[in-house]
Amino acid sequence: MTDDVSAVVHTDVSRGDGATILSVRGDLDVRSTPGLVRSAHRILATPTEAKTLIIDVGGVTFCDSSGLTAFVQIRQQCSEAGWTFQLDQAKLPLLRVLDLTGLREYLNVVTDGSSPTSHEHP
């Protein structure tokens, strides 16, 4: 399933290895993040035994404070719904921002290749 949530960001949803993976490509900014949050909300509202949401940000080309806020909102939604949240495949620029803001640990950022999405990105 693919959602075009704005002119600059696209999402794909897949399921596997006990997780639902929301892959994000493009720019995360004030125009695109409401659609990302809606996509995550739809996933959390869909009955499934897989109670882990992995947001694969390997295709994110830009992320402003709206994107960070969206990640925090989605993580909070996951927590309220009894889901585990994980941010995966973050590239160095996003990792630096997550470190500077203190969000890296809170957002459960995986960088060691142990995620189901690790094989999808070089």
C-alpha positions as CSV (number, residue, x, y, z in Angstrom):
1,M,0.0,0.0,0.0
2,T,1.4,3.4,-0.9
3,D,0.2,6.8,0.3
4,D,1.2,10.1,-1.4
5,V,0.8,12.3,1.7
6,S,2.1,15.4,0.0
7,A,4.0,16.6,-3.0
8,V,7.3,15.9,-1.3
9,V,7.0,12.8,0.9
10,H,5.8,9.3,0.1
11,T,5.0,6.4,2.4
12,D,4.8,2.6,1.9
13,V,3.5,0.1,4.4
14,S,4.6,-3.5,4.6
15,R,4.4,-6.2,7.2
16,G,6.9,-8.8,8.2
17,D,9.0,-10.2,11.0
18,G,6.4,-9.3,13.6
19,A,6.4,-5.6,12.7
20,T,4.7,-3.1,10.5
21,I,7.1,-1.0,8.5
22,L,6.2,2.5,7.4
23,S,8.9,3.5,4.9
24,V,9.2,7.3,4.3
25,R,10.8,9.0,1.3
26,G,11.2,12.7,0.7
27,D,11.0,15.8,2.8
28,L,9.4,15.9,6.2
29,D,8.2,19.4,6.8
30,V,5.1,21.3,7.9
31,R,3.2,20.3,4.7
32,S,4.0,16.6,4.8
33,T,4.0,15.6,8.4
34,P,0.2,15.6,9.0
35,G,-0.1,12.9,6.4
36,L,2.7,10.9,8.0
37,V,0.9,11.1,11.4
38,R,-2.4,10.0,9.7
39,S,-0.7,7.1,8.0
40,A,0.7,5.9,11.3
41,H,-2.6,6.4,13.0
42,R,-4.3,4.2,10.4
43,I,-1.7,1.5,11.0
44,L,-2.2,1.6,14.7
45,A,-6.0,1.3,14.2
46,T,-5.7,-1.8,12.1
47,P,-6.0,-5.0,14.0
48,T,-2.8,-7.0,13.8
49,E,-0.8,-9.3,16.0
50,A,2.4,-7.4,15.1
51,K,2.6,-4.7,17.7
52,T,5.8,-3.0,16.5
53,L,5.8,0.0,14.2
54,I,9.1,0.6,12.5
55,I,9.5,3.9,10.6
56,D,12.1,3.4,8.0
57,V,13.5,6.9,7.4
58,G,16.3,5.8,5.0
59,G,14.6,7.7,2.2
60,V,14.1,10.9,4.1
61,T,16.0,13.8,2.3
62,F,15.0,16.6,4.8
63,C,13.5,16.8,8.3
64,D,12.6,20.0,10.1
65,S,11.1,20.4,13.5
66,S,7.7,19.4,12.2
67,G,9.2,16.0,11.3
68,L,10.7,15.6,14.7
69,T,7.3,16.5,16.3
70,A,5.6,13.9,14.1
71,F,8.0,11.2,15.2
72,V,7.3,12.1,18.9
73,Q,3.5,12.1,18.3
74,I,3.6,8.8,16.5
75,R,5.8,7.3,19.3
76,Q,3.3,8.6,21.9
77,Q,0.4,7.0,19.9
78,C,2.3,3.7,19.8
79,S,2.8,3.8,23.5
80,E,-0.9,4.6,24.2
81,A,-1.9,1.7,21.9
82,G,0.5,-0.8,23.4
83,W,2.8,-0.9,20.4
84,T,6.6,-0.7,20.3
85,F,8.0,2.2,18.2
86,Q,11.3,2.2,16.4
87,L,13.0,4.6,14.0
88,D,15.3,2.9,11.5
89,Q,17.8,3.6,8.8
90,A,18.4,7.3,9.9
91,K,21.2,8.8,8.0
92,L,23.9,11.0,9.6
93,P,22.2,14.4,9.2
94,L,19.0,13.2,10.9
95,L,21.1,11.3,13.5
96,R,22.9,14.5,14.4
97,V,19.6,16.4,14.9
98,L,18.2,13.5,17.0
99,D,21.4,13.6,19.1
100,L,21.3,17.4,19.5
101,T,17.6,17.3,20.5
102,G,18.0,14.3,22.9
103,L,15.4,12.3,20.9
104,R,17.6,9.5,19.7
105,E,17.0,7.2,22.7
106,Y,13.4,8.2,23.1
107,L,12.6,7.4,19.5
108,N,14.4,4.0,19.8
109,V,16.7,4.7,16.9
110,V,18.3,1.5,15.5
111,T,21.6,1.9,13.7
112,D,23.2,-1.5,14.2
113,G,21.6,-3.4,11.3
114,S,19.4,-5.5,13.6
115,S,16.1,-4.3,12.1
116,P,14.0,-6.0,9.5
117,T,14.6,-3.0,7.2
118,S,18.4,-3.3,7.4
119,H,18.6,-5.4,4.2
120,E,16.7,-2.7,2.2
121,H,19.3,0.0,2.3
122,P,23.0,-0.2,1.6
